[in-house]
Amino acid sequence: MEKNKVKEFAVDIMVDIVGNLLIAIGVYNFAANSGFPVAGISGIALIFYHLFGLPIGIMTIVLNIPIILMCYKLLGKEFLFRSIKTMLIAWPLMDYVAPMFPVYDGERMLSAICVGVISGLGYAMIYMRNTSTGGADFIIMSIRVLKPHLSLGKITFATDLIIVGAGGMLFGDVNSIIYGLILTYILSTVVDKVMYGIDAGKMTLVVTDHGHEVAAKIDEMTERGCTFLRAVGSYTGEEKLVVMCACSNKEMHKVQKAVKEVDKQAFLITMESNEVRGEGFKPH
């Protein structure tokens, strides 16, 4: 048990380092030099950096303190301590490590795309370890607790609009607001795709008179099991089997082919599944 805890803690530290380094590079090496606002507490710290030259990492920690005090009861002590660990790792990476890398001084649109993709990957890695970079993340996670049906990417985008708008007005540049919105959209999309899209797949429902034969053929061609659902047609009143099968995107073609070989008259519905967990897929 102790070995597992040590291993888990070591993985947490490694993910914190890599994730925070990606965020730091996105903010310091791309966003700061391009002169457009970024979202979250890093975005507010960036405003102070432009106005007063204050270090981004230190300001991020200072701004986090009142937010932590307001949100810790809702999120719990464990999440709070994990987030403090992540924040302490983020500070030196932002103020001392990121400046060691070259600063991008090119097209602003490319810079916005790079910020969204690089920082989005960093945030997603951190969120997946049940921690956060503090600040706006505490607000985002608190909203998620209250509204669990909303994805982290959507909540991030909604909350970041306010910060990006404020930063854009302080910079006095309409274009900077537009670029800020673009990078915020890309960042939130990357977070959702990494967190919910890696294990994405397909789900199909097959309404057929040959349910057992269809399931056997799918198993033969894809080695995927199926589930039978009993249904009654509203028009005919006849009872039929609905074959439900979850599979990867690559296997979907084989599933459709299996259904066609057994019953060309089958009614087949194919849907996107953001995440599939269980036997044969990612464990719970």
N, C-alpha and C positions, 0 to 999 in steps of 0.2 A: 504493500500500500504506500509506504514512504517513497519507494522508488518511483511509483507512478506519479506521486505528487511532485517530486523533484523534476521528473521528466516534463510534466505538464507546465510547471513554472518556467523551466528552461525554454520550452516552446513559446510560452507567453512573452518572455523577454525578447526572443529572436524576432517574433512577429511584431512586437512593439518597435524594435529598432528599425526593421525594414519598412514597416508601415509609416512610422513617423519620419523616416528619412525621405520617403517618397513625397509625403505632404510638405516637408520642409523645402525640398527641391522645387516642388510646384509653386509654393508661395514665394520663396526668396529668389530663386534663380530665374523664374519666369514672370510671375505676377508683379512683384515689387518693381522690377525694372521697366515693365511695360506700362505702368501708370494706370492700371485699371483695378477696381475693387474686387476683392475676393470675399467669399462668404464666411460665416462662422466667427468665432472669437479671433481667429487669425486675421480675418478681414478688418475687425475693429483695431487689433494691434497694428495692422499694416497702416491704418489711418494715422495712428500715433507716430508710427515710424516716419511717415511722410511729413507730418506736421512738426514734430519735435525731435526726430532722430532717435527715438527710444528703441532699444532692442526688442525685436518682435517676440522672442522666446520669453523674456522676463515679463513683458506686458501681458502676454497670454496667460501666464500664471496669476498675475495680479488681478486681472479681470475675471478670472475663474472663481476667485474666493467667494464673492457674494452669491454667485449662481449655485455653487456647491452647497452653501448654507440653505438656500431656498429649496433645492431639489433632492437632498440626500434622503429625506424621510420617504419619499415616493419610490426612489430607486433602490434603497437598501444599503446597508453598510458594506456588504461584499463588493457590490458594483462600484461604490464610492472608492474603496481602497484600491481596487483594480485600476480605476481611472486615474487616481493620484499617481500610481506607479507609471502609467502610460504618459501622464503629463510631465513627470520628472525626467523621463527619458527623452521626451520631445524637446524640452528646453535647450539642452546643449547641442542637439542635432540642428535645431533651427538657427541658433546664434553662432555656433562655432564650426560645425561640420559642413552645412550647406554653403557657407561663404567660400569654402575650399574648392567648390566646383565652379566651372565657368558660368557666367551669367549670360542668358540669351538676350541678344540685342537685335532681333530681326522683326519680321512681320508680326503685327499684334494679333491677327487672327490665328496664326500658327501658335503663338504664345498662349492664347486663350484655350485652344484645343489641348495643348500640352498640359496646362494647369488642370483642366477638367479630367483628362485621362490619368495622368500621373497621381494627382492628389486623390482622385476617386478610387484608384486601386489601393492607395494607402489607407483611406478611411474604411473601405470594405474589409481589408485584412484585419484592421483593429476591431471593427464591429463584430466580425465573425468569431473573435476570441472573447466575446461578452465583456468588452471594455469600451472605453471611449477616450477622446482627447480632452474631455471636460468641456466647460463653457456651453456653447450652443448645442453640443452633443447631449448634455444633460437635459436641456430643454426638449430636444428631439426625442430622446429616450423616454422622457416623462410623458410626452404626447403619445408615444407608442404604447406606453402602459395604459393610458386612458382610452386610446383608440387603436387597439391591436390589429384591426383589419387594414390599417393604412401601412404601406410599405415605407421602409426607412428612406428610400430615395425620394418619394413624394413629399414626405414630411420635411426632409432636408431642403428640397427645392422651395417649398412654401415659406419656410422660416428664413431662408437665405435671401429671398427677394427683398426683404426689409433692409438687411445689412448692405446688400449690393447697391440698393437705391440710395441709402444714406451716404455710402462711400463715394458714389458717383457724383452726388450733389456737392460734396466737400471738394472733390477734385475739379468741379466746375466743367465737366466734359461729358456731353451727352453720349459721345461715342464710347467712353469708358463704361457707362452704364450698360450699353448694348453688349459690349464685350464681356462685361461681368455677368450678364444674364446668360450669354451663350456658354461661358465656362461653367456656370452654376447648373445649367441644364445638362451639359455633358457629364459633369461630376455626379449628379444625382442618378443619371442613367447608368453610368459605370458602376456605381454602388449597387443598384438594383440588379444589374446583369451579373455581376460577380457573386452577389449574395444569393440571388434567387434563380439565376440563369445557368450556372454551371451544372446543376443537376436537373435542368429542364428536359422535358421529353414530350412524348405524345400520349394521348389516351384515345382509344377508339371504342365506340359502342356499335355493335352489329346486331340488327334486328333480323332474325332469320328463322326459317323452319327447320334448319339443320344445325342447331346450336352445338351439339356434341361433336359433329364432324368438323365444323369450323374451328372449334377450340383445339381439336386434335391436330388439324392441319397447321394452325398457328404454332403449336408446340413443336411440331416436326420441323418447321422452317426457321423458327426463331429461338426455340427452347424457352419461350415465355409462357407462363401459365395464364389462365383466364379465370374470370369469375362469371357465374351465371346469375342473371337477374330475371325474375319472372315478371312478365308484363302482359297487358291485355290491350289489343288494338281498339281504339275508340270507335272506329267505323265498322269493323267486322265483328268485334266482340270476341275474337279468337285469342286464345292464350298462346304466347310465344316466348321463346327464350331470347334474352338480350345478352350477348357475349361482350363482356368488358375486358379490355386488355390494355395495360400500361407498358410502354416500351420506349426505347431511345429514339431519337430523331432518325438515325440511320436504319433502324429496324422497321420503321413505319411502312416502307415500301414493301417489305416482305410480308407484313401483316395484311396489307391490302391485296397483295397477290394471292395469299392463302385464302382469303375470303372469296375472291373472284373465282378461284379454281373449284371451290366447293359449291358456292351458291351465287350465280350471277345476278339473281333477283334480290339479293340481300340489301337491306337499307343500312348504309354505313356512315357513321358520324365520326369525324376526326377532330380532336381538340388539342390545344396547347396545354401542357401541364407545367407550371413554373418549377415544381419540385416534386420528385418522387422518392419516397423513403420506404424501406422495408426490405424483405427478402429479395435478393437479386438486384437491388439498387443500393443507394447510400443508406447505411444504418441510421436508426433514430438517434 
